[in-house]
């Protein structure tokens, strides 16, 4: 069993958990009804575009448009963004296409994020309960349900909500009980490795967390810690390798997860950087204003200007 059994909650604790989840759901649904599709060429725009391309069977690619007719003329492969969140959206969009009625793909993306964000409340409760008991779990769940940034991100097509769900799930598997955390079985290690791989596909910076697992196992000796870490690393590589091989072949350049590392470093460290998210001119040199017809050599969409988490929105992507 990947998650060990824990004592049952009391009736009062179950009622408290239900109330916390309900409040979190109401806040997220209320916020979701107010959001609109981004009217600037920021990450949410391209995540939804890439998810749509995957759902329509065109692969991980940007559409290119005929300059005369304005119709889609083809698709340009990319590896600019990490693939985890667009792959998730592509699956959700494909599923939504089988449902009766019509919905904008941005609306579907927001609905999926709301579901994930509500699930996150329960996952954080479960983690807190296993680490320090049900009272701490309820407190952690309540903070998650009410935290403004978490509510905000449930209504935008960004990676944070999916990342947090996968990360907390990984921590649940790793820290199911204190004894399990210190002496994991082989199946648990493999599941942890798969989850680490999925987390990295969504947000590659998460790779820095993996070596910290050694801290849990160091007390059993270097040999045991190395063996367990090798199993986790092997499962992680198995998750990452198909994407790395495919994208390296399509982009004719080495790709591990994504090709936006250089841009991210430039945004954070260019001359005049002040900590805000700004696409400075030197970070987009050689790119052109987005027309839907071309990308930069690294497969990134040409963009310019300033972006912020509260960038404006407009109605759905290919339908109102």
C-alpha positions in Angstrom: 0.0 0.0 0.0 1.5 3.3 -1.1 -0.3 5.3 1.6 -0.4 3.7 5.0 -3.6 3.6 7.0 -4.3 6.3 9.5 -6.9 6.5 12.3 -10.4 7.5 11.2 -11.5 11.1 11.6 -14.1 12.0 14.2 -17.5 13.2 13.1 -16.5 16.8 14.0 -13.3 16.6 12.0 -15.1 15.2 9.0 -17.6 18.1 9.2 -14.8 20.6 9.5 -13.0 19.2 6.5 -16.1 19.3 4.4 -16.7 22.9 5.4 -13.1 23.9 4.5 -13.3 22.2 1.1 -16.7 23.8 0.5 -15.5 27.3 1.3 -12.4 26.7 -0.9 -14.6 25.5 -3.8 -17.0 28.5 -3.5 -14.1 31.0 -3.6 -12.6 29.4 -6.6 -15.8 29.0 -8.6 -16.7 32.7 -7.8 -13.3 33.8 -9.0 -13.5 31.6 -12.1 -16.7 33.3 -13.2 -14.9 36.6 -13.3 -11.8 35.7 -15.4 -11.4 36.2 -19.1 -9.0 35.0 -21.7 -5.7 36.9 -21.8 -5.6 39.8 -24.2 -1.8 39.9 -24.2 0.6 37.3 -25.6 1.6 35.9 -22.2 2.1 32.4 -20.9 -1.6 31.5 -20.4 -2.3 32.3 -24.1 0.4 30.0 -25.3 -0.4 27.2 -22.8 -4.0 27.1 -24.1 -2.8 27.3 -27.7 -0.4 24.4 -27.2 -3.0 22.3 -25.4 -5.4 22.9 -28.2 -2.8 21.9 -30.8 -2.2 18.6 -28.9 -6.0 17.9 -28.5 -6.5 18.5 -32.3 -3.7 16.0 -33.2 -1.1 18.5 -34.4 1.5 17.7 -31.7 3.3 20.1 -29.5 3.4 23.0 -32.0 2.2 26.6 -32.7 -0.2 27.2 -35.5 1.0 29.3 -38.4 -1.4 31.4 -40.4 -1.7 32.3 -44.1 -1.1 36.0 -44.4 -3.8 36.4 -47.0 -6.7 34.3 -45.8 -5.8 34.4 -42.1 -6.5 30.6 -41.9 -4.2 28.1 -40.3 -1.7 27.0 -42.8 0.4 24.6 -40.7 2.0 24.0 -37.4 5.6 24.8 -36.2 7.1 22.4 -33.6 8.3 23.9 -30.4 10.0 22.9 -27.1 10.1 26.4 -25.6 7.7 25.7 -22.7 7.9 22.7 -20.4 5.3 20.2 -21.8 3.7 19.1 -18.6 0.9 21.6 -18.3 0.0 21.8 -22.1 -0.1 18.0 -22.1 -2.5 18.1 -19.2 -4.6 20.7 -21.0 -4.5 18.7 -24.2 -6.0 15.6 -22.5 -8.7 17.7 -20.8 -9.6 19.5 -24.0 -9.8 16.1 -25.8 -12.1 14.8 -23.1 -14.2 18.0 -23.2 -14.6 17.7 -27.0 -16.6 14.5 -26.3 -19.1 16.2 -24.1 -22.4 17.6 -25.4 -22.6 21.4 -25.9 -19.8 23.9 -26.6 -17.3 25.5 -24.3 -14.3 27.7 -24.9 -11.0 26.0 -24.4 -10.0 28.7 -22.0 -13.1 28.0 -20.0 -12.3 24.3 -19.9 -8.8 25.1 -18.7 -10.1 27.2 -15.9 -12.6 24.6 -14.9 -9.8 22.0 -14.8 -7.7 24.3 -12.6 -10.6 24.9 -10.2 -11.0 21.2 -9.8 -7.3 20.7 -9.2 -7.2 23.7 -6.7 -10.1 22.2 -4.7 -8.3 18.8 -4.7 -5.2 20.6 -3.5 -7.0 21.6 -0.3 -7.7 17.9 0.4 -4.2 16.9 -0.4 -2.6 19.5 1.9 -5.0 18.4 4.7 -3.9 14.8 4.1 -0.2 15.7 4.2 -0.6 17.7 7.4 -2.7 15.0 9.0 0.0 12.4 8.3 2.9 14.6 9.5 1.3 16.1 12.6 -2.3 14.9 13.2 -5.8 15.9 12.0 -5.8 19.3 13.8 -2.7 20.4 11.9 -4.2 18.9 8.7 -7.4 20.9 9.1 -5.4 24.1 9.8 -3.2 23.5 6.7 -6.3 22.8 4.6 -8.0 26.0 5.8 -4.9 28.1 4.9 -4.8 26.5 1.5 -8.5 27.1 0.9 -8.3 30.8 1.8 -4.8 31.7 0.5 -5.4 34.5 -2.0 -2.6 33.5 -4.4 -3.9 29.9 -4.6 -7.4 31.2 -5.3 -6.1 33.6 -8.0 -4.1 30.9 -9.8 -7.1 28.6 -9.9 -8.6 31.0 -12.5 -5.7 31.4 -14.8 -4.1 29.0 -17.3 -0.8 28.7 -15.5 1.3 25.8 -14.2 1.2 26.5 -10.5 -2.0 24.6 -9.6 -1.1 21.4 -11.4 2.4 21.6 -10.1 1.3 22.0 -6.5 -1.1 19.1 -6.7 1.6 16.8 -8.1 4.2 18.1 -5.6 2.0 17.6 -2.6 1.0 14.1 -3.9 4.7 13.3 -4.2 5.3 14.4 -0.6 2.3 12.3 0.5 3.9 9.2 -1.0 7.3 10.1 0.4 6.1 10.9 3.9 3.2 8.6 4.4 4.4 7.8 7.9 7.7 8.6 9.7 8.7 4.9 9.4 7.9 4.7 5.7 9.7 7.9 5.1 12.9 6.5 6.5 12.6 3.0 5.1 10.6 3.1 1.8 9.9 0.0 -0.2 10.8 -0.5 -3.9 7.3 0.2 -5.2 7.1 3.4 -3.2 10.4 4.6 -4.6 9.3 3.9 -8.1 6.1 5.8 -7.6 8.0 8.7 -6.1 10.3 8.7 -9.1 7.4 8.9 -11.5 5.9 11.8 -9.6 9.3 13.6 -9.5 9.4 13.2 -13.3 5.9 14.6 -13.8 6.6 17.5 -11.5 9.8 18.3 -13.5 7.8 18.2 -16.7 5.5 20.9 -15.3 8.1 23.0 -13.6 11.7 22.0 -14.4 13.1 24.1 -11.5 11.7 21.4 -9.2 14.7 19.2 -10.0 16.5 20.8 -7.1 14.1 19.1 -4.7 15.0 15.6 -5.7 18.5 15.4 -3.9 16.8 16.5 -0.7 15.3 13.0 -0.5 18.7 11.8 0.6 18.2 13.6 3.9 15.4 11.2 4.7 17.5 8.2 4.1 21.0 9.2 5.2 20.6 7.7 8.6 20.6 4.2 7.1 24.0 4.7 5.5 25.4 6.0 2.3 24.9 2.6 0.5 21.1 2.4 1.3 20.5 6.0 0.4 22.4 5.6 -2.9 20.4 2.5 -3.8 17.1 4.2 -3.0 18.0 7.4 -4.8 19.1 5.3 -7.9 15.6 3.7 -8.1 13.9 7.2 -7.8 16.3 8.6 -10.4 15.7 5.7 -12.8 11.9 6.1 -12.7 12.3 9.9 -13.1 14.5 9.4 -16.2 12.0 6.9 -17.6 9.3 9.7 -17.4 11.6 12.4 -18.9 13.4 10.4 -21.6 10.5 10.0 -24.2 9.9 13.8 -24.2 13.7 14.6 -24.3 14.3 12.2 -27.2 11.2 13.4 -29.2 11.8 17.1 -28.7 15.6 16.8 -29.4 14.7 15.1 -32.7 12.1 17.7 -33.7 14.1 20.7 -32.7 17.4 19.5 -34.1 19.0 20.6 -30.8 19.5 19.0 -27.4 16.4 19.3 -25.2 16.0 17.9 -21.8 12.7 19.5 -20.8 12.4 23.0 -22.4 14.3 25.7 -24.2 13.2 28.8 -22.2 16.0 28.6 -19.7 18.0 31.4 -21.4 15.0 33.7 -21.6 14.3 33.1 -17.9 17.8 33.9 -16.9 17.8 37.0 -19.0 14.6 38.2 -17.5 16.0 37.8 -14.0 19.5 39.1 -14.6 19.6 41.5 -17.5 21.0 45.0 -16.9 18.4 47.0 -15.1 16.4 43.9 -13.8 14.5 44.9 -10.6 12.8 41.6 -9.7 9.6 42.2 -11.8 8.6 40.0 -14.7 9.8 42.1 -17.7 10.7 41.0 -21.2 13.5 43.4 -21.7 14.6 44.3 -25.3 17.8 42.4 -25.0 15.8 39.2 -23.9 13.8 39.2 -27.2 16.5 40.4 -29.6 15.9 38.8 -33.0 12.3 38.1 -32.4 9.4 39.7 -34.2 5.9 40.8 -33.1 3.7 37.7 -33.0 1.8 37.1 -36.2 1.2 33.5 -35.9 3.5 32.8 -38.8 6.9 32.2 -37.1 8.9 31.4 -34.0 12.4 32.0 -32.9 15.0 29.3 -33.6 14.4 27.8 -30.1 10.8 27.3 -30.9 9.6 30.2 -28.7 6.8 32.6 -29.7 8.1 36.1 -30.6 6.8 38.4 -27.9 7.6 41.8 -26.5 6.6 44.2 -23.7 5.7 43.6 -20.1 3.7 40.9 -18.6 2.2 40.5 -15.1 0.0 37.9 -13.3 -3.0 40.2 -13.6 -2.7 40.9 -17.3 -6.0 41.7 -18.9 -8.3 39.1 -20.5 -10.8 38.7 -23.2 -13.5 36.1 -23.9 -12.6 32.4 -24.8 -10.0 31.3 -27.3 -11.8 29.9 -30.3 -15.3 30.6 -29.2 -17.0 33.2 -27.0 
